[in-house]
Amino acid sequence: MKTATAHNFHVPLPAGVYSRLRSEAERQHKPATQLVKQVVEYWLDEQEKLALHEEIACYAAEVARTGDDLDEQLEAASLEHLAGEKQS
């Protein structure tokens, strides 16, 4: 079984941040490095979501009011569906 190689990343922290990190690690009974890994992974996931959102927004702005803006059949089906829900 192949294991992933871990890489170290040295990040100098201001004293206040370091102190808060240590306190939180103690409070959670976890190593500070584990907390930092979780925070970095969360931040990277959020950045990926933001980048995807921005790409979709750019695409939508580019195709607005063009033939690619909205599928007419999809729009008609959506309107039919919504009209059916209102009658129920």
PDB file of N, CA, C and O in Angstrom, chain B, residues numbered from 101:
ATOM      1  N   MET B 101       0.845  -1.183   0.000  1.00  0.00           N
ATOM      2  CA  MET B 101       0.000   0.000   0.000  1.00  0.00           C
ATOM      3  C   MET B 101       0.885   1.239   0.000  1.00  0.00           C
ATOM      4  O   MET B 101       1.815   1.353   0.798  1.00  0.00           O
ATOM      5  N   LYS B 102       0.587   2.147  -0.889  1.00  0.00           N
ATOM      6  CA  LYS B 102       1.378   3.366  -1.023  1.00  0.00           C
ATOM      7  C   LYS B 102       0.830   4.445  -0.095  1.00  0.00           C
ATOM      8  O   LYS B 102      -0.378   4.677  -0.051  1.00  0.00           O
ATOM      9  N   THR B 103       1.706   5.094   0.635  1.00  0.00           N
ATOM     10  CA  THR B 103       1.277   6.176   1.525  1.00  0.00           C
ATOM     11  C   THR B 103       1.645   7.513   0.916  1.00  0.00           C
ATOM     12  O   THR B 103       2.631   7.628   0.188  1.00  0.00           O
ATOM     13  N   ALA B 104       0.850   8.515   1.218  1.00  0.00           N
ATOM     14  CA  ALA B 104       1.101   9.857   0.703  1.00  0.00           C
ATOM     15  C   ALA B 104       2.293  10.472   1.427  1.00  0.00           C
ATOM     16  O   ALA B 104       2.480  10.284   2.629  1.00  0.00           O
ATOM     17  N   THR B 105       3.082  11.200   0.673  1.00  0.00           N
ATOM     18  CA  THR B 105       4.218  11.900   1.254  1.00  0.00           C
ATOM     19  C   THR B 105       3.729  13.194   1.882  1.00  0.00           C
ATOM     20  O   THR B 105       3.003  13.965   1.255  1.00  0.00           O
ATOM     21  N   ALA B 106       4.128  13.424   3.111  1.00  0.00           N
ATOM     22  CA  ALA B 106       3.763  14.669   3.790  1.00  0.00           C
ATOM     23  C   ALA B 106       4.878  15.684   3.586  1.00  0.00           C
ATOM     24  O   ALA B 106       6.058  15.334   3.577  1.00  0.00           O
ATOM     25  N   HIS B 107       4.494  16.927   3.424  1.00  0.00           N
ATOM     26  CA  HIS B 107       5.454  18.015   3.267  1.00  0.00           C
ATOM     27  C   HIS B 107       5.279  18.989   4.418  1.00  0.00           C
ATOM     28  O   HIS B 107       4.159  19.254   4.855  1.00  0.00           O
ATOM     29  N   ASN B 108       6.361  19.506   4.895  1.00  0.00           N
ATOM     30  CA  ASN B 108       6.317  20.502   5.967  1.00  0.00           C
ATOM     31  C   ASN B 108       6.323  21.898   5.371  1.00  0.00           C
ATOM     32  O   ASN B 108       6.916  22.142   4.320  1.00  0.00           O
ATOM     33  N   PHE B 109       5.654  22.805   6.057  1.00  0.00           N
ATOM     34  CA  PHE B 109       5.547  24.191   5.612  1.00  0.00           C
ATOM     35  C   PHE B 109       5.736  25.061   6.846  1.00  0.00           C
ATOM     36  O   PHE B 109       4.887  25.077   7.736  1.00  0.00           O
ATOM     37  N   HIS B 110       6.819  25.764   6.896  1.00  0.00           N
ATOM     38  CA  HIS B 110       7.119  26.593   8.064  1.00  0.00           C
ATOM     39  C   HIS B 110       6.414  27.940   7.921  1.00  0.00           C
ATOM     40  O   HIS B 110       6.629  28.665   6.950  1.00  0.00           O
ATOM     41  N   VAL B 111       5.578  28.262   8.894  1.00  0.00           N
ATOM     42  CA  VAL B 111       4.833  29.522   8.864  1.00  0.00           C
ATOM     43  C   VAL B 111       5.070  30.263  10.176  1.00  0.00           C
ATOM     44  O   VAL B 111       4.545  29.867  11.217  1.00  0.00           O
ATOM     45  N   PRO B 112       5.855  31.336  10.130  1.00  0.00           N
ATOM     46  CA  PRO B 112       6.033  32.140  11.347  1.00  0.00           C
ATOM     47  C   PRO B 112       4.707  32.822  11.705  1.00  0.00           C
ATOM     48  O   PRO B 112       4.053  33.414  10.847  1.00  0.00           O
ATOM     49  N   LEU B 113       4.326  32.734  12.968  1.00  0.00           N
ATOM     50  CA  LEU B 113       3.076  33.339  13.423  1.00  0.00           C
ATOM     51  C   LEU B 113       3.360  34.454  14.416  1.00  0.00           C
ATOM     52  O   LEU B 113       4.273  34.343  15.234  1.00  0.00           O
ATOM     53  N   PRO B 114       2.580  35.529  14.346  1.00  0.00           N
ATOM     54  CA  PRO B 114       2.695  36.557  15.384  1.00  0.00           C
ATOM     55  C   PRO B 114       2.378  35.922  16.743  1.00  0.00           C
ATOM     56  O   PRO B 114       1.625  34.951  16.819  1.00  0.00           O
ATOM     57  N   ALA B 115       2.946  36.466  17.790  1.00  0.00           N
ATOM     58  CA  ALA B 115       2.804  35.898  19.135  1.00  0.00           C
ATOM     59  C   ALA B 115       1.342  35.704  19.532  1.00  0.00           C
ATOM     60  O   ALA B 115       0.986  34.683  20.120  1.00  0.00           O
ATOM     61  N   GLY B 116       0.507  36.674  19.213  1.00  0.00           N
ATOM     62  CA  GLY B 116      -0.906  36.571  19.578  1.00  0.00           C
ATOM     63  C   GLY B 116      -1.606  35.415  18.884  1.00  0.00           C
ATOM     64  O   GLY B 116      -2.385  34.692  19.505  1.00  0.00           O
ATOM     65  N   VAL B 117      -1.331  35.242  17.608  1.00  0.00           N
ATOM     66  CA  VAL B 117      -1.943  34.146  16.843  1.00  0.00           C
ATOM     67  C   VAL B 117      -1.437  32.806  17.370  1.00  0.00           C
ATOM     68  O   VAL B 117      -2.206  31.862  17.552  1.00  0.00           O
ATOM     69  N   TYR B 118      -0.135  32.743  17.609  1.00  0.00           N
ATOM     70  CA  TYR B 118       0.469  31.516  18.139  1.00  0.00           C
ATOM     71  C   TYR B 118      -0.155  31.147  19.484  1.00  0.00           C
ATOM     72  O   TYR B 118      -0.473  29.982  19.725  1.00  0.00           O
ATOM     73  N   SER B 119      -0.327  32.124  20.344  1.00  0.00           N
ATOM     74  CA  SER B 119      -0.903  31.895  21.667  1.00  0.00           C
ATOM     75  C   SER B 119      -2.348  31.410  21.562  1.00  0.00           C
ATOM     76  O   SER B 119      -2.750  30.480  22.262  1.00  0.00           O
ATOM     77  N   ARG B 120      -3.117  32.037  20.692  1.00  0.00           N
ATOM     78  CA  ARG B 120      -4.510  31.632  20.499  1.00  0.00           C
ATOM     79  C   ARG B 120      -4.602  30.218  19.931  1.00  0.00           C
ATOM     80  O   ARG B 120      -5.462  29.435  20.333  1.00  0.00           O
ATOM     81  N   LEU B 121      -3.709  29.899  18.995  1.00  0.00           N
ATOM     82  CA  LEU B 121      -3.678  28.557  18.414  1.00  0.00           C
ATOM     83  C   LEU B 121      -3.364  27.519  19.483  1.00  0.00           C
ATOM     84  O   LEU B 121      -4.038  26.493  19.574  1.00  0.00           O
ATOM     85  N   ARG B 122      -2.353  27.782  20.283  1.00  0.00           N
ATOM     86  CA  ARG B 122      -1.975  26.858  21.362  1.00  0.00           C
ATOM     87  C   ARG B 122      -3.132  26.679  22.350  1.00  0.00           C
ATOM     88  O   ARG B 122      -3.423  25.560  22.773  1.00  0.00           O
ATOM     89  N   SER B 123      -3.779  27.765  22.710  1.00  0.00           N
ATOM     90  CA  SER B 123      -4.901  27.691  23.651  1.00  0.00           C
ATOM     91  C   SER B 123      -6.041  26.849  23.080  1.00  0.00           C
ATOM     92  O   SER B 123      -6.630  26.025  23.779  1.00  0.00           O
ATOM     93  N   GLU B 124      -6.340  27.066  21.813  1.00  0.00           N
ATOM     94  CA  GLU B 124      -7.421  26.305  21.178  1.00  0.00           C
ATOM     95  C   GLU B 124      -7.053  24.827  21.064  1.00  0.00           C
ATOM     96  O   GLU B 124      -7.902  23.959  21.265  1.00  0.00           O
ATOM     97  N   ALA B 125      -5.809  24.544  20.748  1.00  0.00           N
ATOM     98  CA  ALA B 125      -5.355  23.152  20.664  1.00  0.00           C
ATOM     99  C   ALA B 125      -5.501  22.465  22.021  1.00  0.00           C
ATOM    100  O   ALA B 125      -5.943  21.319  22.102  1.00  0.00           O
ATOM    101  N   GLU B 126      -5.133  23.164  23.063  1.00  0.00           N
ATOM    102  CA  GLU B 126      -5.278  22.602  24.414  1.00  0.00           C
ATOM    103  C   GLU B 126      -6.749  22.396  24.761  1.00  0.00           C
ATOM    104  O   GLU B 126      -7.123  21.374  25.335  1.00  0.00           O
ATOM    105  N   ARG B 127      -7.572  23.369  24.409  1.00  0.00           N
ATOM    106  CA  ARG B 127      -9.005  23.273  24.709  1.00  0.00           C
ATOM    107  C   ARG B 127      -9.628  22.064  24.016  1.00  0.00           C
ATOM    108  O   ARG B 127     -10.472  21.376  24.591  1.00  0.00           O
ATOM    109  N   GLN B 128      -9.206  21.809  22.774  1.00  0.00           N
ATOM    110  CA  GLN B 128      -9.773  20.698  22.005  1.00  0.00           C
ATOM    111  C   GLN B 128      -9.025  19.380  22.219  1.00  0.00           C
ATOM    112  O   GLN B 128      -9.427  18.338  21.702  1.00  0.00           O
ATOM    113  N   HIS B 129      -7.943  19.437  22.980  1.00  0.00           N
ATOM    114  CA  HIS B 129      -7.114  18.243  23.213  1.00  0.00           C
ATOM    115  C   HIS B 129      -6.626  17.648  21.893  1.00  0.00           C
ATOM    116  O   HIS B 129      -6.672  16.436  21.678  1.00  0.00           O
ATOM    117  N   LYS B 130      -6.159  18.537  21.018  1.00  0.00           N
ATOM    118  CA  LYS B 130      -5.629  18.134  19.713  1.00  0.00           C
ATOM    119  C   LYS B 130      -4.299  18.830  19.501  1.00  0.00           C
ATOM    120  O   LYS B 130      -4.056  19.895  20.066  1.00  0.00           O
ATOM    121  N   PRO B 131      -3.432  18.230  18.683  1.00  0.00           N
ATOM    122  CA  PRO B 131      -2.190  18.925  18.345  1.00  0.00           C
ATOM    123  C   PRO B 131      -2.497  20.187  17.528  1.00  0.00           C
ATOM    124  O   PRO B 131      -3.414  20.195  16.707  1.00  0.00           O
ATOM    125  N   ALA B 132      -1.737  21.228  17.757  1.00  0.00           N
ATOM    126  CA  ALA B 132      -1.924  22.480  17.009  1.00  0.00           C
ATOM    127  C   ALA B 132      -1.751  22.242  15.515  1.00  0.00           C
ATOM    128  O   ALA B 132      -2.449  22.850  14.704  1.00  0.00           O
ATOM    129  N   THR B 133      -0.822  21.357  15.146  1.00  0.00           N
ATOM    130  CA  THR B 133      -0.608  21.083  13.717  1.00  0.00           C
ATOM    131  C   THR B 133      -1.862  20.497  13.080  1.00  0.00           C
ATOM    132  O   THR B 133      -2.154  20.781  11.918  1.00  0.00           O
ATOM    133  N   GLN B 134      -2.603  19.689  13.820  1.00  0.00           N
ATOM    134  CA  GLN B 134      -3.841  19.121  13.290  1.00  0.00           C
ATOM    135  C   GLN B 134      -4.872  20.224  13.042  1.00  0.00           C
ATOM    136  O   GLN B 134      -5.558  20.220  12.020  1.00  0.00           O
ATOM    137  N   LEU B 135      -4.975  21.156  13.971  1.00  0.00           N
ATOM    138  CA  LEU B 135      -5.905  22.273  13.785  1.00  0.00           C
ATOM    139  C   LEU B 135      -5.519  23.109  12.572  1.00  0.00           C
ATOM    140  O   LEU B 135      -6.377  23.509  11.785  1.00  0.00           O
ATOM    141  N   VAL B 136      -4.224  23.369  12.427  1.00  0.00           N
ATOM    142  CA  VAL B 136      -3.757  24.173  11.289  1.00  0.00           C
ATOM    143  C   VAL B 136      -4.058  23.455   9.980  1.00  0.00           C
ATOM    144  O   VAL B 136      -4.492  24.091   9.020  1.00  0.00           O
ATOM    145  N   LYS B 137      -3.836  22.145   9.921  1.00  0.00           N
ATOM    146  CA  LYS B 137      -4.147  21.383   8.704  1.00  0.00           C
ATOM    147  C   LYS B 137      -5.625  21.507   8.361  1.00  0.00           C
ATOM    148  O   LYS B 137      -5.984  21.714   7.202  1.00  0.00           O
ATOM    149  N   GLN B 138      -6.487  21.377   9.381  1.00  0.00           N
ATOM    150  CA  GLN B 138      -7.927  21.481   9.143  1.00  0.00           C
ATOM    151  C   GLN B 138      -8.302  22.859   8.609  1.00  0.00           C
ATOM    152  O   GLN B 138      -9.106  22.980   7.685  1.00  0.00           O
ATOM    153  N   VAL B 139      -7.719  23.882   9.192  1.00  0.00           N
ATOM    154  CA  VAL B 139      -8.025  25.253   8.771  1.00  0.00           C
ATOM    155  C   VAL B 139      -7.554  25.498   7.339  1.00  0.00           C
ATOM    156  O   VAL B 139      -8.271  26.102   6.542  1.00  0.00           O
ATOM    157  N   VAL B 140      -6.363  25.034   7.017  1.00  0.00           N
ATOM    158  CA  VAL B 140      -5.823  25.231   5.666  1.00  0.00           C
ATOM    159  C   VAL B 140      -6.673  24.475   4.650  1.00  0.00           C
ATOM    160  O   VAL B 140      -6.997  25.015   3.592  1.00  0.00           O
ATOM    161  N   GLU B 141      -7.038  23.230   4.962  1.00  0.00           N
ATOM    162  CA  GLU B 141      -7.878  22.459   4.044  1.00  0.00           C
ATOM    163  C   GLU B 141      -9.230  23.138   3.844  1.00  0.00           C
ATOM    164  O   GLU B 141      -9.726  23.207   2.719  1.00  0.00           O
ATOM    165  N   TYR B 142      -9.825  23.634   4.914  1.00  0.00           N
ATOM    166  CA  TYR B 142     -11.103  24.340   4.817  1.00  0.00           C
ATOM    167  C   TYR B 142     -10.965  25.583   3.940  1.00  0.00           C
ATOM    168  O   TYR B 142     -11.796  25.834   3.067  1.00  0.00           O
ATOM    169  N   TRP B 143      -9.912  26.353   4.179  1.00  0.00           N
ATOM    170  CA  TRP B 143      -9.699  27.582   3.413  1.00  0.00           C
ATOM    171  C   TRP B 143      -9.511  27.265   1.931  1.00  0.00           C
ATOM    172  O   TRP B 143     -10.066  27.951   1.073  1.00  0.00           O
ATOM    173  N   LEU B 144      -8.730  26.228   1.630  1.00  0.00           N
ATOM    174  CA  LEU B 144      -8.514  25.854   0.231  1.00  0.00           C
ATOM    175  C   LEU B 144      -9.825  25.414  -0.424  1.00  0.00           C
ATOM    176  O   LEU B 144     -10.090  25.774  -1.571  1.00  0.00           O
ATOM    177  N   ASP B 145     -10.645  24.643   0.290  1.00  0.00           N
ATOM    178  CA  ASP B 145     -11.950  24.245  -0.241  1.00  0.00           C
ATOM    179  C   ASP B 145     -12.812  25.469  -0.537  1.00  0.00           C
ATOM    180  O   ASP B 145     -13.465  25.537  -1.578  1.00  0.00           O
ATOM    181  N   GLU B 146     -12.811  26.429   0.373  1.00  0.00           N
ATOM    182  CA  GLU B 146     -13.596  27.651   0.172  1.00  0.00           C
ATOM    183  C   GLU B 146     -13.085  28.453  -1.022  1.00  0.00           C
ATOM    184  O   GLU B 146     -13.877  29.032  -1.766  1.00  0.00           O
ATOM    185  N   GLN B 147     -11.771  28.490  -1.208  1.00  0.00           N
ATOM    186  CA  GLN B 147     -11.201  29.210  -2.345  1.00  0.00           C
ATOM    187  C   GLN B 147     -11.600  28.548  -3.655  1.00  0.00           C
ATOM    188  O   GLN B 147     -11.877  29.237  -4.637  1.00  0.00           O
ATOM    189  N   GLU B 148     -11.632  27.208  -3.682  1.00  0.00           N
ATOM    190  CA  GLU B 148     -12.068  26.494  -4.883  1.00  0.00           C
ATOM    191  C   GLU B 148     -13.529  26.801  -5.193  1.00  0.00           C
ATOM    192  O   GLU B 148     -13.886  27.020  -6.350  1.00  0.00           O
ATOM    193  N   LYS B 149     -14.375  26.818  -4.161  1.00  0.00           N
ATOM    194  CA  LYS B 149     -15.788  27.153  -4.359  1.00  0.00           C
ATOM    195  C   LYS B 149     -15.936  28.573  -4.895  1.00  0.00           C
ATOM    196  O   LYS B 149     -16.725  28.823  -5.806  1.00  0.00           O
ATOM    197  N   LEU B 150     -15.171  29.498  -4.323  1.00  0.00           N
ATOM    198  CA  LEU B 150     -15.228  30.889  -4.763  1.00  0.00           C
ATOM    199  C   LEU B 150     -14.776  31.021  -6.211  1.00  0.00           C
ATOM    200  O   LEU B 150     -15.396  31.743  -6.992  1.00  0.00           O
ATOM    201  N   ALA B 151     -13.703  30.331  -6.573  1.00  0.00           N
ATOM    202  CA  ALA B 151     -13.201  30.389  -7.947  1.00  0.00           C
ATOM    203  C   ALA B 151     -14.240  29.837  -8.920  1.00  0.00           C
ATOM    204  O   ALA B 151     -14.456  30.410  -9.988  1.00  0.00           O
ATOM    205  N   LEU B 152     -14.884  28.729  -8.557  1.00  0.00           N
ATOM    206  CA  LEU B 152     -15.919  28.157  -9.414  1.00  0.00           C
ATOM    207  C   LEU B 152     -17.088  29.122  -9.556  1.00  0.00           C
ATOM    208  O   LEU B 152     -17.603  29.321 -10.656  1.00  0.00           O
ATOM    209  N   HIS B 153     -17.505  29.720  -8.450  1.00  0.00           N
ATOM    210  CA  HIS B 153     -18.593  30.700  -8.489  1.00  0.00           C
ATOM    211  C   HIS B 153     -18.232  31.860  -9.421  1.00  0.00           C
ATOM    212  O   HIS B 153     -19.059  32.296 -10.223  1.00  0.00           O
ATOM    213  N   GLU B 154     -17.006  32.352  -9.315  1.00  0.00           N
ATOM    214  CA  GLU B 154     -16.570  33.466 -10.160  1.00  0.00           C
ATOM    215  C   GLU B 154     -16.535  33.059 -11.629  1.00  0.00           C
ATOM    216  O   GLU B 154     -16.912  33.847 -12.497  1.00  0.00           O
ATOM    217  N   GLU B 155     -16.084  31.829 -11.919  1.00  0.00           N
ATOM    218  CA  GLU B 155     -16.061  31.358 -13.304  1.00  0.00           C
ATOM    219  C   GLU B 155     -17.475  31.266 -13.867  1.00  0.00           C
ATOM    220  O   GLU B 155     -17.722  31.663 -15.005  1.00  0.00           O
ATOM    221  N   ILE B 156     -18.400  30.742 -13.069  1.00  0.00           N
ATOM    222  CA  ILE B 156     -19.789  30.629 -13.521  1.00  0.00           C
ATOM    223  C   ILE B 156     -20.391  32.014 -13.741  1.00  0.00           C
ATOM    224  O   ILE B 156     -21.098  32.233 -14.724  1.00  0.00           O
ATOM    225  N   ALA B 157     -20.117  32.944 -12.838  1.00  0.00           N
ATOM    226  CA  ALA B 157     -20.635  34.309 -12.977  1.00  0.00           C
ATOM    227  C   ALA B 157     -20.078  34.976 -14.231  1.00  0.00           C
ATOM    228  O   ALA B 157     -20.809  35.666 -14.943  1.00  0.00           O
ATOM    229  N   CYS B 158     -18.797  34.777 -14.506  1.00  0.00           N
ATOM    230  CA  CYS B 158     -18.189  35.351 -15.719  1.00  0.00           C
ATOM    231  C   CYS B 158     -18.831  34.763 -16.966  1.00  0.00           C
ATOM    232  O   CYS B 158     -19.154  35.487 -17.907  1.00  0.00           O
ATOM    233  N   TYR B 159     -19.017  33.440 -16.967  1.00  0.00           N
ATOM    234  CA  TYR B 159     -19.652  32.789 -18.111  1.00  0.00           C
ATOM    235  C   TYR B 159     -21.069  33.321 -18.305  1.00  0.00           C
ATOM    236  O   TYR B 159     -21.470  33.636 -19.426  1.00  0.00           O
ATOM    237  N   ALA B 160     -21.820  33.420 -17.219  1.00  0.00           N
ATOM    238  CA  ALA B 160     -23.195  33.911 -17.308  1.00  0.00           C
ATOM    239  C   ALA B 160     -23.229  35.333 -17.856  1.00  0.00           C
ATOM    240  O   ALA B 160     -24.101  35.669 -18.658  1.00  0.00           O
ATOM    241  N   ALA B 161     -22.290  36.165 -17.430  1.00  0.00           N
ATOM    242  CA  ALA B 161     -22.236  37.545 -17.925  1.00  0.00           C
ATOM    243  C   ALA B 161     -21.887  37.573 -19.409  1.00  0.00           C
ATOM    244  O   ALA B 161     -22.412  38.396 -20.159  1.00  0.00           O
ATOM    245  N   GLU B 162     -21.003  36.675 -19.831  1.00  0.00           N
ATOM    246  CA  GLU B 162     -20.592  36.636 -21.240  1.00  0.00           C
ATOM    247  C   GLU B 162     -21.732  36.196 -22.155  1.00  0.00           C
ATOM    248  O   GLU B 162     -21.873  36.721 -23.260  1.00  0.00           O
ATOM    249  N   VAL B 163     -22.547  35.236 -21.708  1.00  0.00           N
ATOM    250  CA  VAL B 163     -23.588  34.692 -22.577  1.00  0.00           C
ATOM    251  C   VAL B 163     -24.946  35.352 -22.372  1.00  0.00           C
ATOM    252  O   VAL B 163     -25.918  34.989 -23.036  1.00  0.00           O
ATOM    253  N   ALA B 164     -25.020  36.308 -21.468  1.00  0.00           N
ATOM    254  CA  ALA B 164     -26.292  36.989 -21.227  1.00  0.00           C
ATOM    255  C   ALA B 164     -26.814  37.596 -22.522  1.00  0.00           C
ATOM    256  O   ALA B 164     -26.076  38.219 -23.286  1.00  0.00           O
ATOM    257  N   ARG B 165     -28.096  37.396 -22.743  1.00  0.00           N
ATOM    258  CA  ARG B 165     -28.794  37.929 -23.924  1.00  0.00           C
ATOM    259  C   ARG B 165     -28.253  37.379 -25.241  1.00  0.00           C
ATOM    260  O   ARG B 165     -28.350  38.030 -26.281  1.00  0.00           O
ATOM    261  N   THR B 166     -27.683  36.179 -25.188  1.00  0.00           N
ATOM    262  CA  THR B 166     -27.259  35.496 -26.414  1.00  0.00           C
ATOM    263  C   THR B 166     -28.069  34.211 -26.531  1.00  0.00           C
ATOM    264  O   THR B 166     -28.877  33.895 -25.658  1.00  0.00           O
ATOM    265  N   GLY B 167     -27.847  33.479 -27.609  1.00  0.00           N
ATOM    266  CA  GLY B 167     -28.532  32.205 -27.799  1.00  0.00           C
ATOM    267  C   GLY B 167     -28.187  31.186 -26.732  1.00  0.00           C
ATOM    268  O   GLY B 167     -28.958  30.260 -26.482  1.00  0.00           O
ATOM    269  N   ASP B 168     -27.045  31.346 -26.108  1.00  0.00           N
ATOM    270  CA  ASP B 168     -26.634  30.414 -25.051  1.00  0.00           C
ATOM    271  C   ASP B 168     -27.183  30.801 -23.683  1.00  0.00           C
ATOM    272  O   ASP B 168     -26.981  30.086 -22.702  1.00  0.00           O
ATOM    273  N   ASP B 169     -27.872  31.925 -23.621  1.00  0.00           N
ATOM    274  CA  ASP B 169     -28.333  32.432 -22.327  1.00  0.00           C
ATOM    275  C   ASP B 169     -29.295  31.471 -21.646  1.00  0.00           C
ATOM    276  O   ASP B 169     -29.119  31.154 -20.470  1.00  0.00           O
ATOM    277  N   LEU B 170     -30.306  31.003 -22.363  1.00  0.00           N
ATOM    278  CA  LEU B 170     -31.285  30.113 -21.762  1.00  0.00           C
ATOM    279  C   LEU B 170     -31.826  29.173 -22.819  1.00  0.00           C
ATOM    280  O   LEU B 170     -32.153  29.590 -23.930  1.00  0.00           O
ATOM    281  N   ASP B 171     -31.916  27.932 -22.473  1.00  0.00           N
ATOM    282  CA  ASP B 171     -32.488  26.912 -23.347  1.00  0.00           C
ATOM    283  C   ASP B 171     -34.005  27.126 -23.355  1.00  0.00           C
ATOM    284  O   ASP B 171     -34.656  27.036 -22.314  1.00  0.00           O
ATOM    285  N   GLU B 172     -34.561  27.410 -24.536  1.00  0.00           N
ATOM    286  CA  GLU B 172     -35.986  27.732 -24.622  1.00  0.00           C
ATOM    287  C   GLU B 172     -36.863  26.560 -24.198  1.00  0.00           C
ATOM    288  O   GLU B 172     -37.900  26.762 -23.567  1.00  0.00           O
ATOM    289  N   GLN B 173     -36.457  25.332 -24.538  1.00  0.00           N
ATOM    290  CA  GLN B 173     -37.238  24.160 -24.129  1.00  0.00           C
ATOM    291  C   GLN B 173     -37.199  23.990 -22.609  1.00  0.00           C
ATOM    292  O   GLN B 173     -38.207  23.654 -21.988  1.00  0.00           O
ATOM    293  N   LEU B 174     -36.054  24.218 -22.033  1.00  0.00           N
ATOM    294  CA  LEU B 174     -35.928  24.120 -20.580  1.00  0.00           C
ATOM    295  C   LEU B 174     -36.778  25.194 -19.902  1.00  0.00           C
ATOM    296  O   LEU B 174     -37.435  24.935 -18.894  1.00  0.00           O
ATOM    297  N   GLU B 175     -36.758  26.399 -20.467  1.00  0.00           N
ATOM    298  CA  GLU B 175     -37.569  27.479 -19.901  1.00  0.00           C
ATOM    299  C   GLU B 175     -39.053  27.123 -19.968  1.00  0.00           C
ATOM    300  O   GLU B 175     -39.784  27.319 -18.996  1.00  0.00           O
ATOM    301  N   ALA B 176     -39.500  26.600 -21.114  1.00  0.00           N
ATOM    302  CA  ALA B 176     -40.910  26.235 -21.271  1.00  0.00           C
ATOM    303  C   ALA B 176     -41.298  25.130 -20.290  1.00  0.00           C
ATOM    304  O   ALA B 176     -42.364  25.190 -19.677  1.00  0.00           O
ATOM    305  N   ALA B 177     -40.442  24.129 -20.140  1.00  0.00           N
ATOM    306  CA  ALA B 177     -40.725  23.037 -19.204  1.00  0.00           C
ATOM    307  C   ALA B 177     -40.779  23.556 -17.772  1.00  0.00           C
ATOM    308  O   ALA B 177     -41.613  23.118 -16.980  1.00  0.00           O
ATOM    309  N   SER B 178     -39.903  24.475 -17.445  1.00  0.00           N
ATOM    310  CA  SER B 178     -39.895  25.053 -16.095  1.00  0.00           C
ATOM    311  C   SER B 178     -41.177  25.816 -15.824  1.00  0.00           C
ATOM    312  O   SER B 178     -41.762  25.697 -14.748  1.00  0.00           O
ATOM    313  N   LEU B 179     -41.613  26.600 -16.802  1.00  0.00           N
ATOM    314  CA  LEU B 179     -42.846  27.369 -16.629  1.00  0.00           C
ATOM    315  C   LEU B 179     -44.052  26.449 -16.484  1.00  0.00           C
ATOM    316  O   LEU B 179     -44.944  26.711 -15.676  1.00  0.00           O
ATOM    317  N   GLU B 180     -44.079  25.357 -17.276  1.00  0.00           N
ATOM    318  CA  GLU B 180     -45.165  24.384 -17.151  1.00  0.00           C
ATOM    319  C   GLU B 180     -45.171  23.767 -15.756  1.00  0.00           C
ATOM    320  O   GLU B 180     -46.220  23.629 -15.127  1.00  0.00           O
ATOM    321  N   HIS B 181     -44.003  23.406 -15.294  1.00  0.00           N
ATOM    322  CA  HIS B 181     -43.875  22.793 -13.971  1.00  0.00           C
ATOM    323  C   HIS B 181     -44.350  23.754 -12.879  1.00  0.00           C
ATOM    324  O   HIS B 181     -45.097  23.366 -11.981  1.00  0.00           O
ATOM    325  N   LEU B 182     -43.914  24.999 -12.964  1.00  0.00           N
ATOM    326  CA  LEU B 182     -44.316  25.986 -11.959  1.00  0.00           C
ATOM    327  C   LEU B 182     -45.817  26.256 -12.012  1.00  0.00           C
ATOM    328  O   LEU B 182     -46.456  26.419 -10.973  1.00  0.00           O
ATOM    329  N   ALA B 183     -46.378  26.304 -13.216  1.00  0.00           N
ATOM    330  CA  ALA B 183     -47.822  26.525 -13.352  1.00  0.00           C
ATOM    331  C   ALA B 183     -48.584  25.357 -12.741  1.00  0.00           C
ATOM    332  O   ALA B 183     -49.625  25.561 -12.117  1.00  0.00           O
ATOM    333  N   GLY B 184     -48.086  24.145 -12.909  1.00  0.00           N
ATOM    334  CA  GLY B 184     -48.716  22.959 -12.320  1.00  0.00           C
ATOM    335  C   GLY B 184     -48.671  22.989 -10.809  1.00  0.00           C
ATOM    336  O   GLY B 184     -49.618  22.553 -10.156  1.00  0.00           O
ATOM    337  N   GLU B 185     -47.590  23.494 -10.238  1.00  0.00           N
ATOM    338  CA  GLU B 185     -47.473  23.591  -8.778  1.00  0.00           C
ATOM    339  C   GLU B 185     -48.467  24.598  -8.214  1.00  0.00           C
ATOM    340  O   GLU B 185     -49.017  24.389  -7.133  1.00  0.00           O
ATOM    341  N   LYS B 186     -48.699  25.687  -8.937  1.00  0.00           N
ATOM    342  CA  LYS B 186     -49.617  26.723  -8.448  1.00  0.00           C
ATOM    343  C   LYS B 186     -51.053  26.215  -8.441  1.00  0.00           C
ATOM    344  O   LYS B 186     -51.843  26.618  -7.588  1.00  0.00           O
ATOM    345  N   GLN B 187     -51.405  25.332  -9.385  1.00  0.00           N
ATOM    346  CA  GLN B 187     -52.761  24.795  -9.461  1.00  0.00           C
ATOM    347  C   GLN B 187     -53.017  23.761  -8.372  1.00  0.00           C
ATOM    348  O   GLN B 187     -54.169  23.521  -8.011  1.00  0.00           O
ATOM    349  N   SER B 188     -51.972  23.152  -7.850  1.00  0.00           N
ATOM    350  CA  SER B 188     -52.136  22.096  -6.823  1.00  0.00           C
ATOM    351  C   SER B 188     -52.528  22.647  -5.491  1.00  0.00           C
ATOM    352  O   SER B 188     -52.701  21.889  -4.536  1.00  0.00           O
TER     353      SER B 188
END
